[in-house]
Amino acid sequence: MNGPLPSTRAFLSDLPSLPTGSKVRFLGCVRTYNIPTGHLVLEHNYPRCRFSANAGTERASVAVDVNAVLESVTAEELRVGAWVHVVGYVRSWGSDGPDHDALRKLRVSSPVYVEAVMVFSAGAVALGEYERVLRDALEVERRILRPD
C-alpha cells in the first residue's frame, strides 16, 4: 500500500524525546504567533506544571513552523488561547533550520520544533478527557511494543 506514513500521537511534552524526522500529531494551545518567522508557539500543561528554580512554573512549549500551511490556516487557529491539533515532522534546531536568534526570542522550552503539514482547530476540547484517553492509548502501545 502506498501513501504517506501515519503520524504518531504524542503529548507536546514528549516531542523532544522522539527521533528527528518523526511524523507526529499533538495538541497544543497557542501562546503566540510570530509573524516574521512564521512560527506558532504552542504549550500544553501536561504533565502538570514542572517547577524550575530560575523560571518558577514552566509549561512545555514548542515552536511550530506553519509557513508551508499558511494558506489553509485560519485566523481563529492563530488566535492566542486557541487549541489546535498539529500534524508535522519533528525537526532539530540545526544549521539548516530557522534563525536561532529569532527562535530564542520565542522562548520555547523544547530543543526541537515541528514543521507543520496540517493545523486544525481542536474546537471545544474536553482537555482532561483528551489527556486521559491519549495517556491510556500510549500505555497500551508501550505494552504491545515492550511487554513487561
Secondary structure per residue as TSV (DSSP state, phi and psi in degrees):
chain	resnum	aa	ss	phi	psi
A	1	M	-	360.0	130.1
A	2	N	-	-99.9	155.5
A	3	G	S	145.6	176.4
A	4	P	-	-69.7	153.3
A	5	L	-	-67.6	147.1
A	6	P	-	-70.6	156.8
A	7	S	-	-89.1	156.0
A	8	T	E	-98.0	126.4
A	9	R	E	-73.1	139.0
A	10	A	-	-153.6	159.0
A	11	F	-	-83.7	148.2
A	12	L	G	-53.3	-40.0
A	13	S	G	-66.5	-18.5
A	14	D	G	-89.2	-9.4
A	15	L	G	-56.3	-41.6
A	16	P	G	-62.4	-22.5
A	17	S	G	-86.8	-5.6
A	18	L	S	-88.1	151.0
A	19	P	-	-64.5	143.4
A	20	T	T	-57.9	136.2
A	21	G	T	96.4	-9.5
A	22	S	-	-63.5	139.5
A	23	K	E	-91.3	124.2
A	24	V	E	-128.1	159.5
A	25	R	E	-131.5	128.5
A	26	F	E	-150.3	168.3
A	27	L	E	-112.1	141.9
A	28	G	E	-155.5	160.5
A	29	C	E	-104.6	131.2
A	30	V	E	-68.1	119.6
A	31	R	E	-93.1	-44.5
A	32	T	E	-152.0	161.1
A	33	Y	E	-126.9	117.8
A	34	N	E	-95.6	103.1
A	35	I	T	-62.6	-45.7
A	36	P	T	-58.5	-35.9
A	37	T	T	-97.1	-14.7
A	38	G	T	71.9	35.2
A	39	H	E	-118.0	131.2
A	40	L	E	-86.7	143.1
A	41	V	E	-109.3	118.1
A	42	L	E	-109.0	149.9
A	43	E	E	-138.2	159.0
A	44	H	E	-154.1	121.1
A	45	N	-	-81.8	62.0
A	46	Y	-	-143.3	129.4
A	47	P	S	-61.1	161.0
A	48	R	S	-49.0	155.0
A	49	C	-	-29.6	131.6
A	50	R	E	-92.7	154.1
A	51	F	E	-111.2	129.8
A	52	S	E	-117.8	132.8
A	53	A	T	-59.4	-34.7
A	54	N	T	-77.5	-44.8
A	55	A	T	-108.2	1.2
A	56	G	E	73.2	-136.4
A	57	T	E	-80.1	130.9
A	58	E	E	-130.2	139.5
A	59	R	-	-98.2	148.9
A	60	A	E	-64.2	135.3
A	61	S	E	-141.8	155.1
A	62	V	E	-148.1	145.9
A	63	A	E	-86.8	141.1
A	64	V	E	-124.1	117.5
A	65	D	E	-77.6	111.9
A	66	V	-	-105.9	10.3
A	67	N	G	-55.8	-38.3
A	68	A	G	-74.0	-16.3
A	69	V	G	-120.1	13.1
A	70	L	T	-56.2	-34.2
A	71	E	T	-66.2	-25.3
A	72	S	T	-102.8	-8.0
A	73	V	-	-85.1	133.8
A	74	T	-	-91.5	162.5
A	75	A	H	-60.5	-34.6
A	76	E	H	-62.1	-37.0
A	77	E	H	-74.8	-16.3
A	78	L	H	-96.3	-5.4
A	79	R	S	-70.5	135.1
A	80	V	T	-58.7	130.3
A	81	G	T	96.6	-10.5
A	82	A	-	-75.1	138.5
A	83	W	E	-93.1	128.7
A	84	V	E	-132.6	151.3
A	85	H	E	-95.5	141.8
A	86	V	E	-126.9	134.3
A	87	V	E	-116.0	128.3
A	88	G	E	-174.7	-168.9
A	89	Y	E	-114.5	134.8
A	90	V	E	-72.5	127.8
A	91	R	E	-127.1	150.7
A	92	S	E	-99.0	153.1
A	93	W	-	-73.0	94.9
A	94	G	-	-117.9	-175.3
A	95	S	T	-64.9	-25.2
A	96	D	T	-90.9	-3.0
A	97	G	S	-87.3	-171.3
A	98	P	S	-62.1	162.4
A	99	D	-	-58.9	123.2
A	100	H	H	-62.1	-40.3
A	101	D	H	-63.2	-43.9
A	102	A	H	-64.0	-37.7
A	103	L	H	-74.0	-33.2
A	104	R	H	-60.2	-35.7
A	105	K	T	-67.2	-20.5
A	106	L	T	-72.7	-18.3
A	107	R	-	53.8	61.5
A	108	V	-	-102.0	149.1
A	109	S	S	-87.1	-11.3
A	110	S	-	-92.8	140.1
A	111	P	S	-80.5	0.8
A	112	V	E	-124.7	166.4
A	113	Y	E	-131.6	171.9
A	114	V	E	-119.9	130.3
A	115	E	E	-92.0	108.1
A	116	A	E	-75.0	138.7
A	117	V	E	-111.3	-13.6
A	118	M	E	-158.9	136.3
A	119	V	E	-133.7	128.1
A	120	F	E	-146.0	153.5
A	121	S	E	-64.3	141.7
A	122	A	-	-90.2	-7.1
A	123	G	-	64.4	-148.2
A	124	A	S	-87.2	75.8
A	125	V	-	-72.3	137.6
A	126	A	-	-85.1	91.2
A	127	L	H	-58.5	-45.6
A	128	G	H	-61.3	-40.6
A	129	E	H	-67.3	-42.9
A	130	Y	H	-57.9	-48.1
A	131	E	H	-62.4	-41.8
A	132	R	H	-64.7	-47.1
A	133	V	H	-64.4	-45.1
A	134	L	H	-66.2	-42.4
A	135	R	H	-58.8	-45.4
A	136	D	H	-65.0	-41.5
A	137	A	H	-65.2	-40.9
A	138	L	H	-66.0	-35.5
A	139	E	H	-65.6	-41.2
A	140	V	H	-62.6	-46.1
A	141	E	H	-60.8	-41.1
A	142	R	H	-61.8	-42.4
A	143	R	H	-68.2	-32.9
A	144	I	H	-69.8	-44.6
A	145	L	H	-74.0	-35.2
A	146	R	S	-133.9	75.2
A	147	P	-	-62.0	142.1
A	148	D	-	-75.9	360.0
